[in-house]
Amino acid sequence: MSNDKTFEDLDISTETLKATASTDPVIRAKAITEFFTAVQLPVRQAIFDGDNTAGIFNTVTLPPGVSPEIPVDIIAPGTEGDYRAFTNPGKGYIPGAMTTGDKFTLQTISDANAVEWDLEHARTARWDIISRYMEALTAGFVKKQNDNCWHTILAAMADRGLVIYDAGAPVGQFSKKLFSQARCAFARNAGGNTTSLKRGRMTDVYLSCEGIEEILNWNLQDIPDTVRAQMYSLSGNDNTTLQILKVTLHEMMELGVGQEYQDYYLNTLGGDLVPVIGSTHTAADVELAVALDLATRDSFVMLETQPLQLFQDGAEGSSLHRSQKGGAYGWRRYGVGVLDTRRLAALSY
């Protein structure tokens, strides 16, 4: 089976599906083996490729018994300028900067999910109906991973407390000045200078579909007509991303007024859309965007201590089978973390 197969591409007959509910234990066992062999690959693919965090987090799978520890950079943020050479008169002790590294253990969590179906349903159903159960199983893992990752990003963003905004822009408008201020803020706060090897920069912005449309409506006073034409040549195959000055802007349905990730940032974490001190806004902003620095991929990590495992449920003699049901379940264990908060910032508009 090739790695790009989907549920619709699986070569599994209706008779094999119906056989998973057979009264003959030998026939049922063989059919269940064929069934799970067919669905295992697309379910695993959906976990790692079907989410909205695949391009953000570096995933490392740890072997059993290995502690999920991460070494911390010996150079603390903001102290890069302390490492420099000294004028030496030719004699005497040479001053040196002495430091030691540290490490921390990343807390892991276990995700589990299960689906059940009626055996009579399996006997009479077509393959595409039962595949919906497996898609539901997959969607549960994907949704939980998305929430875990984005809640971690939003918490780190709220903890940093840096909110970038355009005081002169109308409320709800993602302006060109906001975009420019965000690029400058990332460059200024990342440490180093313009020739540093790991120089920080804003590479990605995640914002609502309304924010994307605001950018597409920038007029000729904001950008030349040639740039406007290029912006409409969207880089994403599904028309959900833009490329502006090597910064990728991603559309996220979970961001926007009244949407779950923006509400989590404001209501659960107590984050602000507009800073209270020094703000010249006459009205509060209404939308949140998330800006990230993914140039070096050194901050957003996911340590997986137990890869996804799927199991058939409802074997003969089980409580599920006595209820005339079949099913599937699975679990995985992993932890996510943000190591350097300089790699993210909140945008308010």
C-alpha positions in Angstrom: 0.0 0.0 0.0 1.4 3.4 -1.0 1.9 6.1 1.6 -0.6 8.5 -0.2 -3.7 6.2 0.1 -6.8 7.7 1.7 -9.9 6.0 3.0 -11.6 6.3 -0.4 -8.6 4.6 -2.1 -8.6 1.5 0.2 -9.1 -1.8 -1.7 -11.4 -3.6 0.8 -14.6 -5.3 -0.3 -18.0 -4.9 1.2 -18.0 -8.6 1.9 -14.9 -8.2 4.0 -16.6 -5.5 6.0 -19.7 -7.6 6.5 -17.5 -10.5 7.6 -16.3 -8.5 10.6 -19.7 -9.2 12.1 -19.9 -12.9 11.1 -21.1 -15.4 13.6 -18.2 -17.7 12.6 -15.2 -16.7 14.9 -12.6 -17.9 12.3 -14.2 -15.8 9.5 -14.7 -12.9 11.8 -11.0 -12.9 13.0 -9.7 -13.1 9.4 -11.9 -10.2 8.3 -11.0 -8.1 11.3 -7.3 -8.6 10.5 -7.8 -7.5 6.9 -9.9 -4.5 8.1 -7.4 -3.2 10.5 -4.5 -3.8 8.1 -6.3 -1.6 5.6 -7.2 1.3 7.9 -4.0 1.5 10.0 -2.0 3.5 7.5 -4.5 6.2 6.7 -5.3 6.7 10.4 -1.7 7.1 11.2 -1.2 9.5 8.3 -4.0 11.7 9.5 -2.4 12.1 12.9 0.8 13.5 11.5 -0.2 15.2 8.2 -3.9 16.1 8.8 -3.3 18.7 11.5 -2.6 22.4 11.6 0.6 22.2 13.7 2.7 19.9 11.4 4.8 22.8 10.2 5.4 24.3 13.6 6.5 21.6 16.0 9.5 19.4 15.7 8.4 15.9 16.7 10.9 13.5 18.3 9.9 10.0 19.2 11.7 8.7 22.3 12.3 5.0 22.9 10.7 3.3 26.0 12.3 4.2 29.3 13.9 7.5 28.0 13.0 10.5 30.1 11.5 13.4 28.1 14.3 15.9 29.1 15.3 18.9 27.0 18.6 20.7 27.5 18.4 24.4 27.8 20.6 26.7 25.8 23.6 27.9 27.9 23.0 31.5 26.5 20.1 33.1 28.2 17.9 35.4 26.1 19.1 39.0 26.3 22.7 38.1 27.4 24.1 37.5 23.9 25.9 40.8 24.1 27.9 39.7 27.2 29.9 37.3 25.1 32.7 39.4 23.6 36.4 39.7 23.4 38.5 42.1 25.6 41.5 44.3 24.9 44.5 42.5 26.2 47.7 44.4 27.1 49.8 41.3 26.5 50.0 40.0 30.1 47.7 38.9 32.8 44.6 36.8 33.1 42.2 36.9 30.2 38.6 37.6 31.3 36.1 34.9 30.3 32.4 34.4 30.5 31.6 31.2 32.4 28.2 29.6 32.2 26.6 26.2 32.7 23.7 24.5 30.9 20.5 23.3 32.4 17.6 21.0 31.4 14.0 20.5 32.2 11.5 17.6 31.9 8.7 18.1 29.5 5.4 16.9 30.9 3.7 14.3 28.7 0.0 13.5 28.5 -1.9 10.5 27.2 -4.6 10.9 24.5 -7.1 8.1 24.0 -10.1 7.7 21.8 -12.6 5.0 20.8 -15.5 4.4 18.5 -18.3 1.7 18.5 -20.8 0.5 16.0 -23.7 -1.9 16.0 -22.9 -5.4 14.5 -26.2 -5.4 12.6 -25.1 -2.0 11.1 -21.8 -3.6 10.0 -23.6 -6.5 8.3 -25.8 -4.3 6.2 -23.6 -1.2 5.7 -21.3 -0.3 2.9 -17.6 0.3 3.4 -17.9 4.1 3.1 -20.4 4.1 6.1 -18.1 2.2 8.4 -15.1 4.4 7.3 -16.9 7.3 8.9 -16.4 5.7 12.2 -12.7 5.4 11.6 -12.6 9.0 10.4 -14.3 10.0 13.7 -11.6 8.1 15.6 -9.0 9.9 13.6 -10.6 13.3 14.0 -10.6 12.9 17.8 -6.9 12.5 17.9 -6.2 15.3 15.5 -8.5 17.7 17.3 -6.9 16.9 20.7 -3.4 17.4 19.3 -4.3 20.7 17.7 -5.8 22.0 20.9 -2.8 20.8 23.0 -0.3 22.5 20.7 -2.2 25.7 20.2 -3.0 26.1 23.9 0.7 25.8 24.6 1.5 28.4 22.0 -1.2 30.8 23.2 -0.1 30.3 26.9 3.5 31.1 26.0 2.3 34.1 24.0 0.3 35.4 27.0 3.2 34.8 29.3 5.5 36.8 27.2 3.1 39.7 27.2 4.2 41.3 23.9 1.3 42.6 21.9 2.0 44.3 18.6 -0.6 46.7 17.2 -1.1 49.6 14.9 -2.5 52.5 16.9 -3.7 54.4 13.8 -5.5 51.6 12.1 -9.3 51.2 12.3 -10.5 48.5 14.7 -10.5 45.1 12.9 -8.2 46.1 10.1 -4.9 44.2 9.6 -2.9 47.0 8.2 0.4 47.1 6.4 1.9 49.1 9.2 1.0 46.3 11.7 2.7 43.8 9.4 5.8 46.1 9.2 5.9 46.7 13.0 5.7 42.9 13.7 8.6 42.2 11.4 10.7 44.9 13.1 9.7 43.7 16.6 10.9 40.1 15.8 14.2 41.3 14.4 14.8 43.6 17.4 13.9 41.2 20.1 15.5 38.0 18.7 19.1 39.0 19.7 22.2 39.3 17.6 22.6 41.6 14.6 21.9 41.5 10.8 24.7 39.1 10.1 24.0 36.6 13.0 23.8 33.0 11.9 20.6 32.3 13.8 19.1 35.7 13.4 15.4 35.8 14.3 12.7 37.0 12.0 9.0 36.7 11.6 8.3 33.8 9.2 4.7 32.9 9.7 1.5 34.6 10.8 -1.7 32.7 11.7 -4.9 34.8 11.4 -8.6 34.6 10.8 -10.2 34.3 7.3 -11.4 37.9 7.9 -7.8 39.0 8.5 -6.7 37.4 5.2 -9.5 39.3 3.4 -8.4 42.5 5.0 -4.9 42.1 3.6 -6.3 41.2 0.1 -8.2 44.5 0.3 -5.1 46.7 0.9 -5.4 49.6 -1.6 -2.9 51.3 -3.8 -1.9 53.7 -1.0 -0.6 50.6 0.9 1.1 48.6 -1.8 1.8 48.9 -5.6 -0.6 47.4 -8.0 2.0 44.8 -9.1 2.3 43.6 -5.5 -1.5 43.4 -5.2 -1.6 41.2 -8.3 1.0 38.9 -6.8 -0.9 38.6 -3.5 -3.9 37.2 -5.4 -1.7 34.4 -6.6 -2.1 32.5 -3.4 0.7 30.1 -2.5 -1.6 27.5 -0.9 -3.3 24.9 -3.1 -6.5 25.5 -1.1 -6.1 29.2 -1.2 -5.6 29.6 2.5 -2.1 31.1 2.6 -0.4 34.3 1.3 3.3 35.1 0.9 4.4 38.7 1.6 8.1 39.5 1.9 9.0 35.9 2.7 6.4 35.8 5.5 3.7 33.1 5.1 0.2 34.1 6.3 -2.0 31.2 7.2 -5.8 31.2 7.5 -7.1 29.7 10.7 -10.8 29.2 11.3 -10.2 28.9 15.1 -9.0 32.6 15.2 -11.4 35.5 14.9 -14.2 37.2 16.9 -15.9 34.6 19.1 -13.7 31.7 17.8 -12.3 29.1 20.2 -8.6 29.9 20.2 -9.1 33.6 20.4 -11.6 33.1 23.3 -9.1 30.8 25.0 -6.4 33.5 24.8 -8.7 36.2 26.1 -11.0 34.4 28.6 -9.0 31.4 29.9 -5.4 32.9 29.8 -6.4 36.5 30.4 -4.4 37.8 27.5 -4.9 41.3 26.0 -5.6 42.4 22.5 -4.4 46.0 23.2 -1.8 46.9 25.8 -3.3 49.0 28.6 -0.1 51.0 29.3 0.9 53.4 26.6 -1.9 52.6 24.2 -3.2 55.4 22.0 -6.2 53.4 20.8 -9.6 55.0 21.1 -11.3 51.6 21.0 -10.3 48.0 21.8 -9.1 45.8 19.0 -11.3 42.8 18.2 -9.0 40.2 16.5 -5.9 38.2 17.5 -3.2 36.9 15.1 -0.3 34.7 16.1 3.2 35.6 14.7 5.9 32.9 14.8 9.6 32.7 14.0 10.2 29.3 12.4 13.5 30.1 10.7 15.6 28.0 13.0 12.9 25.5 14.3 14.6 25.5 17.7 11.7 26.5 20.0 8.6 24.5 19.3 9.1 20.8 20.3 6.9 17.7 20.7 8.3 14.7 22.4 6.4 11.5 21.7 7.0 8.7 24.2 4.2 6.4 22.9 3.3 6.5 19.2 -0.3 6.0 18.2 -1.5 2.4 18.7 -4.9 1.1 17.4 -6.7 -1.9 18.6 -9.8 -3.8 17.6 -12.5 -3.9 20.2 -15.5 -6.2 20.6 -13.8 -9.6 20.4 -16.0 -12.6 21.1 -16.7 -12.9 24.8 -16.1 -9.3 25.5 -18.7 -7.0 27.1 -18.9 -5.0 23.9 -19.5 -8.1 21.8 -22.2 -9.3 24.2 -23.9 -6.0 23.5 -23.8 -6.8 19.8 -21.3 -4.1 19.1 -17.9 -3.8 17.5 -15.4 -1.0 17.7 -11.9 0.4 17.7 -9.8 2.3 20.2 -6.3 3.6 20.5 -3.9 5.9 22.4 -0.7 7.8 22.3 1.5 9.8 24.7 3.4 13.0 24.0 4.3 16.4 25.4 4.6 19.8 23.7 6.6 22.9 24.8 7.8 26.3 23.7 11.5 26.7 24.7 12.0 30.4 23.7 9.2 32.9 23.8 11.1 35.3 21.6 10.0 33.1 18.7 6.3 34.2 19.0 4.2 37.3 19.6 0.6 38.4 19.6 -0.7 40.8 16.9 -3.8 42.9 17.8 -6.0 44.5 15.2 
